[in-house]
Amino acid sequence: MPHVNAYAAYSATEPLKSFKFERREPDANDILIDILYCGVCHSDVHTVRGDWGPQNYPLAPGHEIVGRIEKIGKKVKGFKVGDPVGVGCMVNSCQKCKPCKDGEEQYCVKAPTFTYGAPDPKEGGKITQGGYSTKITVDQKFVLKIPKNIPLERAAPLLCAGITTYSPLKYWNIKK
């Protein structure tokens, strides 16, 4: 199992502190990512503070993740070790219910597996830990290739603020 160093909240009121834990090994459809950058989002702060409900501590936040692939599962397609990739706010879902099949995994009937603070069915319900860490294991469906013309240190915020802005522009077919 990959050993991971992270910064985590141990309560809603304390500053983040060093935290060590183990990530699960990638299964056939997973990608293990060596995290290089992670954005800081207001939702990280609200979640850690418990503003949106009680949390399980320690909790490493971070859902604007950019890094390079360290290891891939045997069924992973379209990615290779060393590829620059990003991960947003989800790392998995059931992928079998109607919302998942319709590309709306955030409405997964069994509950989406969020990047941090969520029970992970692949780990027996253990709480997920986010991108304020050195590595993360993610189902390939939730990994995005970062284009070569985007500097990796600038890509992380695009996975939240960027898509939040882009999505309605695309939906409403906004032009120049």
C-alpha positions in Angstrom: 0.0 0.0 0.0 1.3 3.5 -0.8 2.4 5.4 2.2 1.1 9.0 2.1 2.1 12.2 3.8 -0.7 14.8 4.1 -1.9 17.9 5.9 -5.1 17.3 7.7 -7.6 18.9 10.0 -7.8 17.2 13.4 -10.8 19.3 14.4 -13.0 22.1 13.1 -11.0 24.8 14.9 -7.3 23.8 14.7 -4.9 24.6 11.9 -3.9 21.7 9.5 -1.2 19.4 10.8 1.0 16.6 9.4 -0.9 13.4 8.9 0.3 10.0 7.6 -1.9 7.2 6.2 -2.0 4.5 3.5 -3.8 4.7 0.2 -5.3 1.6 -1.2 -3.5 -0.1 -4.1 -5.2 0.6 -7.5 -7.6 -2.1 -8.6 -8.1 -3.0 -12.3 -9.9 0.3 -13.1 -7.9 2.6 -10.9 -5.0 5.1 -11.3 -2.5 6.0 -8.6 -1.5 9.6 -8.9 1.6 11.3 -7.5 0.2 14.7 -6.5 2.2 17.7 -7.5 -0.3 20.5 -7.0 -3.6 21.0 -5.2 -5.7 24.2 -5.2 -7.3 25.6 -2.1 -11.0 26.1 -2.4 -13.5 27.7 -0.1 -15.4 24.4 0.1 -12.2 22.9 1.6 -12.4 25.5 4.4 -16.1 25.1 4.9 -15.9 21.3 5.0 -13.0 21.3 7.5 -14.8 23.8 9.8 -17.9 21.6 9.7 -20.0 24.4 8.3 -21.8 21.9 6.1 -22.2 19.2 8.7 -20.1 17.1 11.1 -16.9 15.7 9.8 -14.7 12.7 10.5 -11.3 13.8 11.6 -8.5 13.7 10.8 -9.5 15.0 7.3 -7.2 15.9 4.5 -9.1 18.2 2.2 -8.3 19.1 -1.4 -10.3 18.5 -4.6 -8.4 20.5 -7.2 -5.7 17.9 -7.8 -3.0 17.8 -10.4 -0.2 15.3 -10.7 1.4 12.5 -12.7 0.3 8.9 -13.0 2.5 6.6 -10.9 0.6 3.3 -11.5 -2.4 2.1 -13.5 -4.7 -0.9 -13.2 -4.8 -3.6 -15.9 -8.2 -2.4 -17.3 -7.2 1.3 -17.5 -7.5 2.7 -21.0 -6.2 5.9 -22.5 -3.7 6.7 -19.8 -0.1 5.7 -19.2 2.4 6.1 -16.4 3.9 9.6 -16.4 0.8 11.3 -17.9 -0.1 14.6 -16.4 -3.6 14.3 -15.0 -6.2 16.0 -12.8 -8.9 15.0 -10.4 -11.9 17.1 -9.2 -14.4 16.5 -6.5 -15.2 12.8 -7.1 -13.0 9.7 -7.2 -15.7 7.0 -7.9 -19.4 6.2 -8.0 -21.4 2.9 -8.5 -21.4 3.5 -12.3 -24.4 1.2 -12.6 -27.5 3.3 -11.6 -29.3 5.5 -14.1 -27.7 8.8 -13.0 -24.2 7.2 -13.3 -25.0 5.8 -16.7 -26.3 9.2 -17.8 -23.0 10.9 -16.8 -24.5 12.5 -13.7 -22.5 10.6 -11.1 -22.9 13.4 -8.6 -26.5 12.0 -8.2 -25.4 8.4 -7.8 -28.2 6.4 -6.1 -25.7 4.6 -3.9 -23.9 8.0 -3.2 -20.9 9.3 -5.1 -17.5 8.8 -3.6 -16.2 12.3 -3.1 -12.5 13.1 -3.1 -12.5 13.7 0.7 -14.8 13.2 3.6 -16.9 10.5 2.1 -17.2 6.7 2.8 -15.2 4.8 0.2 -17.0 1.5 -0.7 -13.7 0.2 -2.1 -12.2 0.5 1.4 -15.0 -0.8 3.5 -16.4 2.6 4.2 -13.2 4.2 5.3 -13.3 8.0 4.9 -11.6 9.4 1.8 -8.7 11.8 2.1 -8.1 14.5 -0.4 -5.4 16.3 -2.4 -3.5 17.9 0.5 -1.5 14.7 0.3 1.3 13.2 -1.8 -0.8 10.5 -3.6 -4.3 9.5 -4.5 -6.0 6.5 -5.9 -8.9 7.3 -8.3 -11.2 5.3 -10.7 -10.1 6.1 -14.3 -13.5 7.6 -15.1 -12.8 10.5 -12.7 -9.3 11.3 -14.0 -8.7 13.9 -16.7 -5.7 14.4 -18.9 -4.1 17.8 -18.6 -3.2 19.2 -22.0 0.5 19.9 -22.6 0.0 23.6 -23.2 -1.4 24.1 -19.6 1.3 24.5 -17.0 0.5 22.0 -14.2 0.9 24.6 -11.4 -2.0 26.5 -13.1 -4.3 23.6 -13.9 -5.5 22.7 -10.4 -8.0 25.6 -9.9 -9.6 24.7 -13.3 -10.9 21.5 -11.8 -13.3 23.5 -9.6 -13.5 27.3 -10.3 -12.8 26.6 -14.0 -15.5 24.0 -14.5 -17.9 26.0 -12.4 -17.6 28.9 -14.9 -17.3 26.7 -18.0 -20.3 24.5 -17.3 -23.1 27.1 -17.6 -21.3 28.8 -20.6 -21.4 25.4 -22.4 -24.9 24.5 -21.2 -26.3 27.8 -22.5 -24.2 27.7 -25.7 -22.6 31.1 -25.0 -20.5 32.4 -27.8 -17.9 35.2 -28.1 
